[in-house]
Amino acid sequence: MTRAQRWLILCLCAGTAVLAYVTPPVPLNRISCAGFAAGTAALAAAVAWRWPRTQAAWIAAALVGLIGAGVTYRAYVLAADVCTAPYFGSSMVIGTELVKEVREARAHNPGLTNQVILENAAGDPKLAWTEQSIHSCTARLLPLAYLWPGLLGVAFISSVVLAGERWRLRGPTVARAPAGTPRQLRYDVFVSYRHGGEDGEFARRLVVRLEEWGFRVAIDERDFRAEERFLPEIERCIKESRFTVALLSARYLQSGNTEEEALITKVLDMEERKRRLVPLILEKVEMPVWLYGIVGIDFTAEGGLVEPLDRLKETLGKPLPKT
């Protein structure tokens, strides 16, 4: 979802809240109505953002939201005509059954309107209508006042999602693959390293050795597309590789590679990081938070039982089949 689309959805949520705040006849309930409407629209936005559905599903959601908002708003207007009365520029909830004294007064004066009755009662509906009928009107009005702006917000958000699908406003985001669906893998290993110096030389030697073993390796200076931006290419290679190898050194951690680290953290959740991220420790450094819980392969140790490169080869397993 693009930044413009996110801002549009945010404005729609705010607009839904304002609409809900302006509509209810009971001032004390305006804030709660606005909060409910904005929350319903925000929930629809979260669903659109995190769990993409088919176009048909969003069309159905937009239609249900629009029709539901229209029906509930009409019911709300009809209920408000019966259950509210104007009082000096505002609307107040009244009842449908007058108390005995007022009922007798209206019998002698059929032209006595609810507005006049409320004014004669000094704006206190309980002096003119039975408490039970006032509660009944409140119970009819409030659910409708809460519901119709929320449904309208759902229709708004669904329409934005449909527009994004129709005019490709969602950008180059990649939908999550369903459980059990294999990723489209192109490489065995993507190498993340600090450019220049010893780290760059180690990365090139590592690429040569891995390719001698039959692994497909992605490294930025050779495999990034020339016409693309740097960070999207990192993300693409991470997603298209079975493993990501990070060459850890003091230079790597102090080089401003925070954007690359953030991408690795974003693309690989913690479970995937433990399965797909292999730190190669070139120097003794304090492991950063984003590598918490991952052992890595130590290239600084001497006299180990297993050579680091052999351990890396064993970790990577069998290379991808040649096409």
Stockholm file with secondary structure:
# STOCKHOLM 1.0

chainA/1-323         MTRAQRWLILCLCAGTAVLAYVTPPVPLNRISCAGFAAGTAALAAAVAWRWPRTQAAWIAAALVGLIGAGVTYRAYVLAADVCTAPYFGSSMVIGTELVKEVREARAHNPGLTNQVILENAAGDPKLAWTEQSIHSCTARLLPLAYLWPGLLGVAFISSVVLAGERWRLRGPTVARAPAGTPRQLRYDVFVSYRHGGEDGEFARRLVVRLEEWGFRVAIDERDFRAEERFLPEIERCIKESRFTVALLSARYLQSGNTEEEALITKVLDMEERKRRLVPLILEKVEMPVWLYGIVGIDFTAEGGLVEPLDRLKETLGKPLPKT
#=GR chainA/1-323 SS CCHHHHHHHHHHHHHHHHHHHHSCSCGGGHHHHHHHHHHHHHHHHHHHHHSCCCHHHHHHHHHHHHHHHHHHHHHHHHHHHHHEEEETTEEEECCSSBCHHHHHHHHHCTTCCHHHHHHHTTTCGGGTBCHHHHHHHHHHHHHHHHHHHHHHHHHHHHHHHHHHHHTTTTCSCCCCCCTTCCCCCCEEEEEECCSSHHHHHHHHHHHHHHHHTTCCEECHHHHSCTTSCHHHHHHHHHHTEEEEEEEECHHHHTTTTHHHHHHHHHHSCHHHHHHHEEEEESSCCCCCGGGTTCCCEESSCSSCSSCHHHHHHHHHCSCCCCC
#=GC SS_cons         CCHHHHHHHHHHHHHHHHHHHHSCSCGGGHHHHHHHHHHHHHHHHHHHHHSCCCHHHHHHHHHHHHHHHHHHHHHHHHHHHHHEEEETTEEEECCSSBCHHHHHHHHHCTTCCHHHHHHHTTTCGGGTBCHHHHHHHHHHHHHHHHHHHHHHHHHHHHHHHHHHHHTTTTCSCCCCCCTTCCCCCCEEEEEECCSSHHHHHHHHHHHHHHHHTTCCEECHHHHSCTTSCHHHHHHHHHHTEEEEEEEECHHHHTTTTHHHHHHHHHHSCHHHHHHHEEEEESSCCCCCGGGTTCCCEESSCSSCSSCHHHHHHHHHCSCCCCC
//
